[in-house]
Amino acid sequence: MLDLQYFRPDKGGNPDVVRESQRKRYADVSLVDQVINLDREWRQVGYEAEQLRKELNSISRQVAALKKAGAAGSDSAVAHLSERSRQVRSQMEGVAGREVEVAARRDAALSCIGNILHESVPVSNNEADNLVLREVGGRPPAEPWMRPHPDLVSALGLADLEAGQQAAGGRAYYLLGDGVLLNQALINFALQFAVSRGYTPVQTPFFLNRDVMAGCAQLSAFDDELYRVAASNDASSSSSSSAGAPSASSGTSSHGESSDKYLIATSEQPLCAMHRNGWLERSQLPLSYVGYSTCFRREVGSHGKDTLGLFRVHQFEKVEQFCITAPEGDASWGSMERLMETAEEFYSQLGIPYRVVSIVSG
């Protein structure tokens, strides 16, 4: 999520930058004002909480002083202050609840706002306007003997698509023989290629707790992209809800662990979560990881698209570059260029033609 400083003009932030980025994304600009207003309310509630804490501390000091002095009538004064102390504590509980509730609403709105667009991104909401920056290798001309890949992998015994669909439904498959070896060889080559360029390999968890996933992916994407898994004591909610839909009965197991988990759609999600509760010094940055995982996607929005073969499947292996950089200056853009250079060199070594495309903003 964006740093809240963007939304605080009194702290040097410039919300207009975020508004313009949202406009270019063809996204909801009103979210910016929602965050500003809720953040202002949250800070006001925090101020009220601080004033109550100060009053409570003052009462404690007064009570201590009266008891120490032991003057006539002090018992009545102490009783009055003690009653006020109970009132303040009650008010503090209410204010603390409001503080949590407002922060949750603010962060929910904040999570729906995209990162600030780079100036080089083409502004459009039509993917036909994607900008091809360069094309290397080009496509070979079509020849009569060429066959579509679903026919090819079956003829060569690399995969059994029919058996996969019978066993696990649409978009499922069995890799066979050389198909397994080829898949594993590409994974190993990609990992070694990245390691030789300074990346640290990471094999990630295949699922995340719901609250962790919410910090790495937009909640609105859960139903269309993610599979939900439930613990055995939550089987009823799993069977009664759609594969990716959060259930009202989700919670924690008897061990205090969340029983509401989601299979990852990309290793980026667990990599993003790896340092979520820690601090990174600037001297440690950038961190360069190459993640390896099996990924799972529901592909709800792709009905009727690429239904044959090994495209848009529900389960696949992925090797992915992931960098954590300092937010200031051009550090992030420099890492982006390094990612692109590594990817291009990888495809070049494999002899696979490729295009570099700048995707539109919307």
C-alpha positions, 0 to 999 in steps of 0.5 A, a space after each residue: 500500500 502507499 505510504 500515508 504521508 502521500 495523503 497528509 498535506 500538513 506533513 508534506 504530502 501531495 494527494 494530487 499526485 495520487 489523484 492524478 495517478 488514479 485518473 490515469 488508471 481509470 480508477 476511483 479517484 474518490 478513494 483518495 478523499 476517503 483515505 484523507 478524511 478517515 485518516 484525519 478522523 483517525 488522528 483526531 481520535 488518537 488525539 482524544 485518546 492521548 488527552 484521556 491518557 493525560 487526564 488519567 495520569 493526572 488523576 493518579 498523581 492527584 490521588 497519590 498526593 492526597 493520600 500522602 498528605 492525609 489532610 482532612 476531607 481527603 477521603 471525599 476528594 479521593 473518592 471523587 477522583 476515583 469515580 472520575 478515573 473509572 469514567 475516563 477508563 470507560 471513555 478510553 475503551 470506547 475511543 480505542 474501539 473507534 480508533 481501531 474501527 476507523 483505521 480498518 476503514 481507512 486501510 481498506 480504502 487505501 488498499 484499493 489505491 494503486 501505486 503511483 504510475 511511472 511517467 513512461 506508462 501509456 495512459 489508456 484503458 484499452 489493452 490494444 494500446 499496449 506499447 511494444 518497446 522492442 521485439 527480439 527474434 520475431 515469429 517464424 512464418 506459419 508452415 502447413 506442418 506446424 501443429 497447435 501445442 495441445 496436439 503436439 504435447 499429446 502426440 509427443 507424450 508430454 502431457 495427458 490433457 484428457 486424463 487430467 480433465 477427467 480427474 480434476 476438471 477443466 484446465 487440469 493435466 498430467 505431465 508425462 515423461 519428457 514433459 516432466 523432465 523438461 518442466 523441471 529442467 526449465 525450473 532448475 535452469 531459471 533458478 541457477 540463472 538467477 542465482 548467478 546474477 545475485 538473486 537468493 532462491 526462495 521456495 515459498 509456502 503454497 498458502 497464506 493466512 487470510 489476513 496475510 493474503 489481504 496485505 499482499 493482494 486486493 480482497 476484491 481479487 479473492 473470489 476471481 483468482 484464489 482458492 480457499 482451503 479450510 481446516 478439517 474442523 471447518 469443512 462445512 464452510 469449505 463445502 458450502 462456499 465457492 472455491 475462492 469465496 471467504 466464508 462467514 464461519 472462518 476463524 481460528 483453529 484450536 491451536 490459535 492458528 487461522 483456519 482461513 487460508 488461501 492457495 497462492 496465485 504467485 510466489 510474489 504473495 508469500 515473498 511480499 509477506 516474508 518481511 512483514 513483521 520485521 525492519 530492514 535497514 537501508 544498508 540491507 537494500 536492495 534485496 533480490 530474491 528468485 521465488 519458486 513455487 507451485 501456483 493456483 488460480 481459479 481463472 473465473 474471468 477467463 471462461 471460454 479463453 484458451 481452454 485447450 492445452 496448457 494455457 490458463 491452467 489452474 496449477 503451474 510452477 513459476 520462477 519469479 524475480 522479486 526485489 525490495 528496494 528503498 522508496 526514494 529516488 530512482 532505486 525502484 526504477 533501477 531495480 525494474 530495469 535490472 529485472 527486465 534485463 535479467 528476463 531478456 537475457 534468460 529468453 535470449 539464452 533459451 533462443 525464444 523470441 520475445 517482446 517487451 511491452 509497456 502495459 497501459 495504465 487502466 
